[in-house]
Amino acid sequence: MKGRTPNAAEKLWMNKVASIGCIVCLNNGIESPAELHHISGKTREGAHFHTIGLCPRHHRLADNNPKDWISRHGDGVKAFEREYGTENELLLNVMDIINE
């Protein structure tokens, strides 16, 4: 992974994020495994706390997606946020789930 190595607290947070799966799928009643998506890069202080879980289709696989799936990296941030809400809104959603 390029960027700053996560500390123990960041690793714990990222494990919790990954454990809930893809937040977009979860919001649509589907459970799916997740890859971590860093909202503000991986080098800033605290950047590893600004992560959401996204399945491969919602994270990076645009070419193989059905028409109704939008990928953050494949289709772009504007299309992704128009369909699913902003990354910060999704992060708040993740925080609410983890802190329940």
Secondary structure, DSSP 8 states (H G I E B T S, - for coil): --S----HHHHHHHHHHHHH--HHHHHTT-----EEEETT-SSSTTGGGSEEEE-HHHHT--TTS-TT---HHHH-HHHHHHHH--HHHHHHHHHHHHT-
